[in-house]
Amino acid sequence: MRRRLPWSAVTTPATTRARADVDLAPFTTLRLGGSARRFVDATDGAGAVRAVRAADTAGEPLLLLAGGSNLVIADSGFEGTVVRLASRGVEIDGVGVLRAAAGEDWEAVVARAVGAGYGGLECLSGIPGSVGATPVQNVGAYGVELSDLLLDVELYDRDSGQTRTVAAAELGLGYRTSMLKGTDAAVVLAVRLALRPDGLSAPIRYAELARVLDVEAGDRVPAPAAREAVLALRRGKGMVLDPADHDTWSAGSFFTNPLLDAGEVAHVLERIADRVGGDVAVPQYPGGPGCTKLSAAWLIERAGFGRGHAGPGGRVALSGKHTLALSNRGGASTADLLALAREVRDGVRSCFGVTLHPEPVLVGCTL
């Protein structure tokens, strides 16, 4: 077991900046969470590796932070070292391979790729957070997932102390998950993506997006047109960050869409028919071999939780634009947010026998 030292005894190279007792709430899109005992800004990949090694040598608990868009941090904060990945660097080569440092803002990278005449990333526009978080979560939206474009990831392996490049096929990428999720064994330093040099979008698979673009499913359109349509749809759901709009003070979709096998789906449809009526069209999507994906938002609404449904003291609420987002209305605590999340989760389970699971990473807290 590594020996743990007080934060003041942990040496950090001059190329990084270390501070004590830093409030973490401003570094998250929820604007919630307590303080970090020790906080280090790592402005490049080498600095991140050095900061992580220093914490490991000292036996310090470690939390990696970048955009903070997929984190729910406990009110008690983090009793250890937080390393904020603030590395920069984006390059696109002549054949459309994009390399981006982990600390880059994801939306800015998408905008740059589309603006440079490349397609492929347009449906992932408007997603908050950093580049480094995208393979961990295998981010996806409007029929496209990062796994559709990801070539490989540069990782720092904390056990071996080595930096290595890992191919996308080795990352266990699935629906909002990867082998990197739920573990701190590796630190993402950079990613490489294969863009579309023809400047056209990926095939439009998402029905709502196809309607907005007035195209058939499977059609391709200029990437800028698809990007603008995606941004408009996301804004309408409160999913594009806006400091003045409390609907966007969230972690995005709080629950993942449930994946069910055939037997589970049949049982759930029976429960829905009993509660809502047998003639109701239930949204269903392919979920991989033998599985069907149901809409978490649809289940939440049919369980009686409408947009704007308030939690404790009205300090937290479901977004007024989208029931999948749990939002901080001002003056909230993480405990308030989790109380609302439990109310929604338990209500859906009671009505339909489906247990919803959180999409964000919970730090120091649980549902």
Buried (B, 14 or more C-beta within 10 A) or exposed (E): EEEEBEBEEBEBBEEBBBEEEBEBBEBBBBBBBBBBBBBBBBBBBBBBBBBBBBBBEBEBBBBBBBBBBBBBBBBBBBBBBBBBBBBEBBEBEEEBBBBBBBBBBBBEBBBBBBEBBBBBBBBBBBBBBBBBBBBBBBBBBBBBBBBBBBBBBBBBEBEEEEBEEBEBEEBEBBBBBBBBBEEEEBBBBBBBBBBBBBBBBBBBBBEEBBEBBEBEEEBBBBBBBBBBBBBEBBBEBBBBBEEEBBBBBBBBBBBBBBBBEEEBBEBBBEBBEEEBEEEEEBEBBEBEEEBBBBBBBBBBBBBEBEBBBEBBEEBBBBBBBBBBBBBBBEEBBBBBBBBBBEBBBBBBBEBBBBEBBBBBBBBBBEE
